[in-house]
Each structure stands twice: as structure tokens, then as C-alpha cells.
Amino acid sequence: MTENTDSPAAAQELLVTIGAGLLAGGISSVDVEDALTGLARTMGIRKLRVAALPRGLFLTSGSGDSTKFERIGPDLRFDQTAKLLDIVDALRARRLTIETARLKIETEVHAAPPRWPGWLSNLGAVPIGIGLCLLLEPGLVNLAFAAFGSLIVAGVLAINGRWPNLNPLLPVSSAFIVSVIVLIGYRLDWLESPLRTIVATLALLLPGSAVVTGLTEISAGALSAGSSRLVSASVQLAMFIAGVAGAAAITGTGAEALRNSQLADSAWQLSALGVLCATIGLMLYLYTPLEHTVPIIVTIAAAATAQLGIGAEFGAAVGGLAGALAASLVAVILSRLPRGPIWRISYVPAFLIVAPGSFGLLNASQLEFGDGSGVAGSMLAAGATFFSIAIGTVIGAAVAHTVEPKDEIVA
């Protein structure tokens, strides 16, 4: 080590860079704080004080040093996050110097090109929409509308990637445009059960990652960070609902069209095909590391099997709990294998299938319509479904934190 490259100041700068990168990758604030504390001891820093928040990081390495603040930059892709975690593991094992780690983060994480073009990632919306439609409403016309609506979602994602300042408009605009198209088709008697088709098309844009991370933080006692993420996710969900409600008002669609009803039964073969399509789309969209393909598929398969099997017998709420719990526990087991992905990388794609499959959004959308008794019933159903999925997620996060050492990154 040299004075210039591996000095305490350089170590502090590296810790700030790593912490900001982990937060940008969606890692929970609790795991970031624990990981930085463990790395600081490896680097010879004994008095590290760190506070990680969803959009900022405070860090000081001693009583006489100034506190550094780092604002969190753009979100990292799943493959970038996985590479950053590899660098963290190498640092912890003392296989890298501080300067080498800094250079690797610059060149192999932040400057790393996507493994496939952005347009291909955006087109992952199409197999996701078709796959979820096969699960929710597998009619031929519904599938055609889901495919067309997913192309619109891909276009909206491309526009958002080019002009990030439009990101706040993404939930309400995409929900409104897709809902108008589907509801016009319903008004022309081209399709039935439009709400399920809308949900299948828009499920990709649900704030699933924020919900998973927020629940993970709450389960670990980080109430401030976890609550802020869940509030943000709730606002996004409300904007989706507002978009659907606005489309219904514009097209003159009544409450009877927006009931949570399935007209075409989905055979197990169609359900399996739907899960496969959605899995391929999610892996394209999220830039999941290719080396983690098998764990992700196994986790999604476990979640879908538990959800569909138990949900068909006991209802959506119990099915949601079973799916989330199965995905959580399988993801924990896989994370303990050599070179296995952290819990979050396996669980988030499964969550994005379990949530719409449990009809949480459908029930929430129905709160905007109907009479008082219908609203009360839908509110109860939506609440039960949400909390069942939340319970499964919290249990999985708690188990993951229990089986991992304190300075290991879990989610």
C-alpha cells in the first residue's frame, strides 16, 4: 500500500463510492451500513460512522474527520450491482488494494456497457405482458391487446430513458394510455375482462423493487428508510390507479367493466408458458446477470407453483402469502450456495410475478369504482392480499438476515 493510494482519506472515499453504488443498486440501507462497517475494519478504520438513506449517504471515519455526504446517482442495473458485490467480496478478502478496487468500480461497474442494447431491454415488456396475461386472462384477443399495450409501455420506457426528467409522469401516463386503448376495445365488444388485461400490461412498471427493499428495511428495524420507500411506492401505485380511473372516465366505461373477473380459464400448460414468458422478459428488462439465470428461474418457478396451487384452493390472499414465502425461502437457500446471488436478485423478479398474480392491483383499482359495499369489500380484499405478500417478504428478509453474518450483504 502506498501513502497516496491507500491512505485513510482514500479508504474513506472508496467507502463512500461503494455505499452510494450499493444504494443505487437497490440494496437496503441496513445492509449497506453493515457492509461498510465491515469493510472499514478490513481497511484499518475503527471508528466508522455511517447513515444510509434511500437517496443519500452520510459517512465519517473518525471523531476529527469531516462528515462526507454523497447523493445517490442513477439506479444501477442488476449486472452492475452484481459486479459491485464481487468487488466488495474481494476487498473483504483482501484480494484488492484500495486503488485497484476504485479503478475496477470506475471501469467495470459505472462505465460498463449494458450486456444487450437498451431497446432490447425495453422490449422485455412484451413477453412480460403476454406472460402475465396468460396467467390472468388467456383469451386470444386479450393477449393481442396485452402485446400491443406492452409495445406502448416499451416506447414509454424508451422515452423515459432519453428524457429522465419525465420519469414522474411514467406511472399515470402509461396507465392512462394503455387503459384507454384496452377500454376502447371493450366498448367495441372486442374483448372482455379489460381490467386483468390492463394489469398484465402494466405490471412491469409496478414499484416492486422499492416495495421489496422497503419491507426488508422495516424487518431489520430501519423504519425511516423503509417507510419512505413504501410511501413512495404507494404514491406510484395511486398514480397508476388514477390513470386507470381517468381512462374509464374518458371512455365512458362503467364500474361493471372493471370487476375482477376471469372469463377464460388458464390451464396449467398456459400458466407454465405464461411464467416462462414473464421470466424471459424480466431477465431482459432487469439486465439480470447471466450467471444467475438458473437461481432466478428456480425462485420464480417455486413462487408460481406455490401461488397457483395454493391460491386456487384457498384464494388470492393465501396464494399471495404462499408465493411470496416460497420465493423468499428459496432465494435464501440459493444465496447460501457458492457463487449464489444475494437474496434480492433472485426474489425481486419473483415478486413482480407474485404481486399481479395475486390480484392486489386489480382489487386496489376497484376502489375507484362501485358502490359503498363494493368499495368496502374491495378494500378488505386488497388489504388482505397486500399484507399477505408483505408478510411473506418480511419473513424471507428476516431469515436472510439471520443466516448471514452481520457484515454480509443480504438484500
N, C-alpha and C positions, 0 to 999 in steps of 0.2 A: 504494500500500500504506500502511496505517496502522499505528501502533505497536501498537494493541490487537489488531487482527485479523490482521496478517501478521507478527507478531513471531516470533523463533526459538522461543519456547515454543509459540505457536500452530501453527507448522510441525511441531514435534515431535509435538504432539497429533494433528495431521492424519495424519502418517505412521503413528502407532500405530493410528489408526482404519482407515486404508487397509489396513495389513498384517493386522490382525485380520479385516477383511472378506474379503480375498483368501483367507486360510487357511480361513475359514468357507465360502467358495465352492469349496473343494477344490483350490485352486491349490497346486502343490508348494512346499515350503519354499525350495528353491533359487531358484525364480522370484520368490517374494515378497522374499527378501533382495536379489536383483539389482534388482528393480523399485524397492524403497525406496531403495537406494543411488543409483540414477539420479535418482529424484525429489528426493532430498536435495540433490544437486548443482544441480538446477534451482532449488531454493528457497534456495540460498546456504549450505547446511550442508555443510562439507567433511570433517568427522570423524565421520560416522555409523558407529555400531557396532550391528549388528542380528543377532539369532539367532532364527530362526523354527523352531518346533516344531509338530507336528500340533495341539496343544491350547493353545499359549501363544506369546507373542511378547515378547522382550526387546529394548529399544531405548534407546540413549543417543546424544545428538547432540554430545558433546564431553567432554574429559577432566574438566572441572569440574562437569558436569551429573549429576544423579542418573539411575539406570537405571530406565526405566519398564517395567512388566510388564502385559500385557493378556491376560486369559483369553479364549479363543475362545468366542464365543456360539453360538447355534443355527445350523445349516447354512443357507446362502443357497440360494435357488432358482437355476436356470440363468439365468433372465431377470434376476434381481438381480445375479448375477455379471457378466453381460454389460454391464449398465448401469454397474456399478462400474468395469469395464475402460474404458468410454468416458470416464468422468471422469478416470481415471488418464492416458489418452492426451491429454485436453485440458489437464491440468496439465503434462504433459511438454512440450506445445507452447506453454505459457504463455498459453493462451486463458482460463484461470480464475485468479482470485486464491485465496488460501488460504481465506478466509472463504466465498467463493462455493462452492468445492468442498466445504467442510464442510457447508454448508446443503443442497447438492444430494445429498450422501450420506445425510443425515438424511431428506430428503423423497422422493427418487427411488429410493433403494435400501432402506434399513431400513424406512421407512414405506410403501413402495409396496405396494398391494394385489395379490394374485395376478391374473394375466390371466384366469383362469377359476376357478370355485369349487373348494374342496378336495375335495368329494365327486366332482367330475368327474375330478380328478387321480387319486384313488384308484381310480376305475372304469377308469382306464387299464390296470389289472391284467388286465382281462378280454380285450381284444384282444391283449395280450402273451401271456397263457396260451394262447389259441386259436391265435395265430400260431406260437408255438414248438411246439405240439402238431402243427400241420400239417407242421412240419419233422421232428419226431421220431417221431410215431406217429399218422398221419392217419386213424385209424378213427373212425367216427361216434360210437360210444359213448365212445371215449377223448376226443373233442372235447367231448362233453357233460359228462363228468366234469371236464375241464380248465376249462370255462366255469364250472361250479358251484364248483369249488375256487378259481378266481380271484375269484369273488364273496366267498368267505370271506376270501381274502387282502385284498381291498379293505376288508372290515369290520374286519379286524385292524389295517390301516393307519389307519383312521378312529379306532379306539380308542386306538392309539398316539399319534395326533395330539392327542387330547383329554387323554390322561394320559401325557406323555412319560416319566415315571418307569418305565413298563412296558416301555420300549424294550429293555432287556437280555433280556426274555423273548420278544421278537419272533421270533428265528430258531427256537428249539426249539418254541415253542407253535404257530406257523404250520405248521412241518414236521410236527409230530405230528398236528394236526387234519386237515390235508389228506391226509396219508398214511393215517390211519385210514379216512377216507371212501373213498379210492380202493382200498385193500386190502380193505375190506368188499365193494366191488363186484367185486373179483377173486374173493373167496371165494364169492360168489354166482354166479359164472360169467357176470357181465355184461360183463366186459371182460378183455382180455389185455394183456400188456406193461405192468403198472402202474407200473414204475419210471420209464419215459420220460414217462408222463402226470404223475407227481409232479414230475419235474424241470421240465417245461414250465410247470407251475403255479407253482412256487416260484422260478423263475429270476429274477424281478423283484427278489426280496429278497436275492439274492447280493450280496456287498460288492464289486461291480465297480468302482465309482469309487475305493474305497480301494486296490484292487489296482493300478489304472492309475496313480494318483498315487504309490503306494509304489515301483513299478517305475521310474517317471520319476525319482524322487528318487535311487534307487540308481544309475541310469545316469549321473546328474550328480554322484555322489560323496557325496551326503548319506546316508550309511549308517545313521546313528542314526534319523533321521526316517523313512526308507524302510522300515527293518526293523521299526520299531514299528507302522507301518501294516499291513505284511504279517502280522505276528504277530496283530494284532487281527482282520484278515480271516480268518486261518487258524482262530482260535477261533470266529468266527461260522460258518465252514464246518463245523467239527466239531460245533457245536450243531445245525446242520441235519441232519447225518448221524445224530446222536443221536436227533433227533426221528423220523426215518425208522425207525431201528432200534427205538425204543420202540414205534412203531405196529405194526411187524411182530411184535414180541413179544406185544403186547396182542391182536392179531387172529389169532395163531397161524399167521402166514404163513411158509412155509419159504423157504430160500435159492433154490430153483428159480424162485420167482416174481419174484425181484429180480435177474434176469440182464439184461444189456444186450443185448436182442434186439428187433429191429424186425419186426413181423408184417405190417404193411401198408406197401407201397412208396409213397413220396411222389413223384408225378410232378412234373416241373419247374413245371407250372402251379400245383400245390398248394404247392410250395415258394415260388414267387414270391408267391402270395397270403399265405402264412404270413409272409414277410418284410415285406410291406406292412402286414399287421395288427399285427405286433410293432412296426414303426416308428411307426405312429399311436399305439399305446398308450404307447410310450416317450416320445414327444413330449408327450403329455398328462401323464404321470406326472412327468416331469422339468421341466415348465414351460419347455421349450426356447424361446428367442426365435423369434418367427415369421419374422423376417428371416433366420434361419439355417436355415430349413426345407430349402431346396434342398441346401446343403452336407451336412447331416446325412443326407438321403436318398441322395445320391451316395456318401457314405462307406459307409453300410450296404449299398448295392447292390454296391459293389466288394468289400466283405468277404464278403458272402453268395455272390457269384459265384465268387470265388476258393476259398472254403471248400468249397462244394458240388461245384464242378467238379474241383478237385484232390483233395479228400478222398474222393470216390467212386472215384478211381483209385488213390490211394496210402495211404489210411487216415486215421483221425481225427487222429493227431498231425501228419502233414504238412499235412492240411487246416486244422488249427488255426493252424499257422505261416503258411500262405498267407493265411488270412483276416485274421489279426492284422497281418501285414506289409502286405497290400494296404490295409487300413483306415488303418494308420499313415502310409503314404506318401501316400495320397490326402488325408488330413487335413492333412498338412504342406503339400502343394501348395495346398489350399484356403485355408490360413491365410495364404499369401503374397499372395492376391488382395486388391484394395482392399475394405475393409469385411468381409473374410473373418473367420470365427470363429477363436479360438485353437484350437490342436491338440486340446485336451482336450474341448471342447464337441462337436466332430464325432466324436471317437474313442470316448468313453465309451458312447454308445448302440450303436455298432457292436460294442464289446467285449461288451456284455450279450447280444448275439445270437450272437457267435462262441463265447463260452465254453460255454453249454449246448449249442450245436450241435456242438461238438467232443467232447461226451460226457465232459468232465472230471469233472463231478459224478457222473454215473452210475457211472463206474469207481471213484471215491472211495467212493461209497455201498456198492459191492460189497465193500469191505474189511471191512465189518461182518459179512459172512456167508461161508459156504462153507468148504471145506477148505483145508489149507495151500497146496496148489499153486494153487488158485483165488485165494487171497489174494495170493500172490506174483505171479501173472500180472496181477491187477487193480492191484496196487501199481505194477508196472512200467508198465502202460498209463496209469494215472492220472498217474504222474510224467512220462512222455513227453509226454502231452497238455498238462499244466500248463506244462512248460518250453518246449514249442514255442510256446504262446501268449505266454509271458513273453518269449521271445526276440524275437518279432515286435513286442511292445510296447516293449521296450528299444531295439530298432533304430530304431523310429519316434521315440521320445523323444530319442534321441541325434541323429538327423538334424534334428529340430525345433530342438534347442538349437544345432546347428551353423549353421543357416541364419539364425537370428535374432540381432540384436545382443544384447550381454550384458545390457542393462537392459530388454529387451523380455520380456513375459510370454508363455510358451510353453504351459505346461500347468498 
